[in-house]
């Protein structure tokens, strides 16, 4: 439930304000149908008998049904909504959108369209955090929120859709699949394990020198110390680890594309954990894109915008790891889900 903030809710003007469509009927409750049936029965009886008290009763029931039908629409027409969304999201992970509602005083329900999650209740005016869960990877430039109300009688529900152009797009990355960095085997740097590539910088000794206050004990060169009779420490060779280029090809069926994007995120994050320089090669709506990536957040943003298309060339010295959607295997659950949709 979205609760009223301390001191009263802020006006949606304090948040980016959404544009709204006209309210539309959503559903009619069973009591409304029952009242309408009673009204028709009373009309038939009054017309046959001419009874005055039945006409009065019919008027009261008909007025109740009419008010129940139109009042929620007037209430929603006065309701304004403002909202802000975070910059980053991940498929299947809950995130929070700040929402402010104003205009009158009524009970409403709201939900974000295109996200997992049910209707959440609020009492206008209100401000709070709406928890939503992204169901798909991609870039959300416009946040769509449905608000529904049956106030004050609770008999007929009306819905109004609000569309908010976000100042900064919500970039929803794939849920990373746990993966290792599958570096190829062979001679040279391309054949080394990722952990050895990182360790190379700290294992290569360039020379020795006299101990200085503050040098860590692990740098003491014990053989040189015994030979010279003085404490000697190691000076390490700076060995640069080769960059890992993750090439992401997302040409294929949607379910395999999303699986490939998740695996690419897992491989990229594994390279970052090993401390390896990372470059991502992707295709975006504006064309091929290549560039260094330094954090899991950046990995998610790059994959949120990744689409099918030609990839840029990889850096010459980089170890290229290709992740292809058409190389993904379809599991039994995927087949059953797809076949179920086809029926």
N, C-alpha and C positions, 0 to 999 in steps of 0.2 A: 504494500500500500504506500502510495506517495503521500506523505504527511505535510501539513503546513509548516513552513520554516518558522523558527523563533522570530517573534516580532512581526509576523505576517509574511506572506509570500511576496517575492519581488515581482514587478510587472514583467511580462515577456519582453518589454522594450529593453530590459537590462540584459537579455540574451538575444541572439539572432532570432528574428521573428519569422514564422512560417507563413506562407501563403496557403489559402484554404479553398477547397471546393464547396459547393452548396451541400447542406445536410441532405441525407437521403434515408428513407425508411430502411431499417435493417431486419427487424423481426417483430412479430406480434405474439404476445404471451397468450397462454390458454385462457386466463381470466378475461382477456379482452374479447376473445372469440365467444366465450360464454355470455358476456354482457351483450354482444351484438346479437346473439341468438335470442336472448331474453327480449331485447328491444323489438326484434321482428315478431316474436310471439305476441308481445303486448300490442303491437300495431295491428296485427290481425284480429285479436280479440276486441280491441277498442273499436275497430272499424265495423265489426259485426254487431256488437252490443251497444255502441255509442256511450259507454260508461265514461263519465267525466274524470273519475279518480284514476282510471287506467291511463287516460291521456296524460294526466299530470305525471304519473309514474313513468310513462314512456318518455316524456320530455326530459325527466331527470336522468334516466339511463342513457338516452341518446346524447345528452350534453356531456355526461361523464366520458363516454366513448370518444366524442369529438375532441374534448380537451386532452384526453390521454394521447390522442393521435397527433395533435398540433403543438402542444406545449414543449415537448423535448426539442422539436425543430427550432423554435424560437430561442430556447436556451442555448443550443449549440451555435446558433447564428451569432450570439454575443460572446462566445468563448474564444479567447485568443491563446495561442501556444507559442512558446519560445523554447529553444533547445540548443545544447552544444554537445558535441561528441568528441571522444579522444582521438588522437591522431592514428593510433595503431590498434590492431585487433588480430586475433588468431582464430581460425575455424575451430569451433567446439569449445572455446574458452569464453567464459562470461566476461562482459565489460559493462560499464555503467555510463548512461547518458543522463545529463542533467536537464530536467524538464521543468518549466514554469507554466502554470495555467492561471488565467485571470478572466474576469468578466462574469459577474453575478455570483450566486452561491447555489451550487447544486452538486449532486453526486454524479461522477462520470467514471468510465473505464477507458483505458488507453493501452495501445500496444504499438510496437515498431514493426512496420511491414517489411517482410523479407528476412526477418530474424526469427530464431526459435524463441519461444516464450509465449505464455498466455496473456490474457487481459489482466491489467493491474488497476485496482480501484484508487480513486482520489476524490477529495472534496474540494471543489473550486471555491476560493483561490488556494492554490497549493504550489509548492516547489519541492523537488526532491530528486533522487537518483532512480532512474528506470534501468533495471538489469536486463540486458539482452545478450543473446548468444549468436554470433555469426554462424550461418549454416554453409556459406560458400565463400570461396576465395575471390578477391576482387577489390575494386576501388569504389567506395560509396561517396559520391559527390552530393547527392540529395538524400536527406533522411526523411522518410515518409512515416507519419504517425497517424493512426486512426483513433479518433475519440468517439465514444458512443455514450448515449444517455437515454434514460427513460423517465427522468425526473419531470414533474414531482410525483406522478401517480404510479410510476413503475409498471405500466401496462404495455406501452409500445416503445420499442428501441429505435433510435435514429443514430446514424453514424455520419461523421464529418472527417474528411481526409485532409491532413495538413502536410505540405511539402516544404522542407527547409533546405535551402542551398547552404552547405557547410562552408565556413570560411577556409578551413583546411580539410581536405578529403580524409575520410576514414579509410585507411589501407589495411585490408584484411589479408594476412598471409596464411599459408597452409599450416596445418598442424604437423610439426616435424616428426618424421619417422626416425627412430634411433638407427644410426648407421655409422660405419667406419669410413675412413678415407681410403678408398680402394686404389692405392697407387700401384702402377704396373711393376712387374718384376723385371730384372735385367741388370745391366751394368750401369754405373754412373749414378747421378742423383735420382733419375727416374726410377731406379730399382730399389731405393732405400725405403724402409718403413718410416711412416710419418713421425713416430716418436724418436727415431734415430736422427732424422733430419733436424729436429729441434735440439736434440742433445749434442749435435756436432759442434754447435757454437761454444758449448761449455767444456768439451772434451779435448779440443785442440790446443796444445800448449805452444806458444810462440817462443818464449824465453823465460829466464828466471831473473829475479832481482832481490835486493835486500828487503827484509821485512820492514814495514812502516806501521806505526800505531794506527789501529783501526782496520787493518787487513783481516778478513775472516780466516779462522783457523783452517777451513777446508781448502784454502789456497796454498797452504804450506807445502813446499816441495821437499819431502823428507830425504830423498836421496841426495839432493844438492846440499841440504843442510848438513848431512853427515860428512859430505866431501869437503866443504869449505869451513866447517866448524862454526858457522853463523846461520841464523834462521833465514832461509830463503823462501820466497813465495813465487807462485806461477803467474806469468802473464799470459792470458788466454788469447787465442786467435779469434778474430771476429769472422765467423763464417755465416754468410747469409743463406737462409733457407730458401729454396726455390718457391715461387708462387704456385698456388694451386688454382687452376681455372676450372670452374664448374660450368659446363655448357648445358643449358636446359632447353630441350626440344619438346614443345607441348603440342605436337600435331598428332591428333588421334581422338578417340571417343572421350567424352567428358569424364567418365568415371576413371579412365586410365590417365587422363591428363592431371586430374586432381591427385591421384596416387603418385605420379611422377613428381609433381610439385612438392608433395610432402617428403619424398625421398631426397629431392634436391636440397630441401631445407635441412634435413638431417645430415647429409654429407657436408654441406657448407658449415653448419654449426660444429661438426666434428673437427673440421680443419681449423676453425677458430680456436677450439679448445686446445688443440695441439700447438697453437701459436704460429701456424703457418700463414704467410701472406695469402690473401684470398682475393680472387678476381671472379666476377660472375658475368657470364655471357648469356644474354637473354634477348628476346624480341619483345618490343612494346608496340602500342598502337602508333607511336610516332616513328618507329623504325628500330633497327638493331641497337643494342646498348651494351657497352662493355665498361667496366670500372671496378676499382677496388671496393671491398666491403669489409668493414671493421667490427661489426657487432651483429648478434642475432636479430636485433631490431631492424637493421639495414637489410639483412637477408629477407626478413618477412616483407619489407616494403618492396624490394626488387621483385619478389615472386608474386606479390599482390598485383603488380602491373604487367607481369609476364603473360604473353599470348603466343599463339602459334605464328611462326614466321622465320625468315632467314636470320641466322646468328652472325655476329661479327667475328672477325678473325681473332684467335687467341694470341697472347703475347708469346714471343719466340721461346723464351726461357721457361715458360710455365709448364707444369704437369697438368694436362687436360683430362678432366673426368667428365664424361658425357652421361647425362641422364635423359633418356628418351621415353616419351609416353608410349610409343608403339613397342617398346621393349618390355613394358610392364606386363605381368601375367594377371589374367582375370581370375579372381578367386571364386569359390562356390557361392559365397554370400553375394558377391557382385552380380553373378549370373542370375541368381534367384531374384534379386531386387529388380534387375533390368527386365527379366521375363514377367515379373509381377506387374510392372508398369505397362508392359505391352499388352496385357490381357484386357 
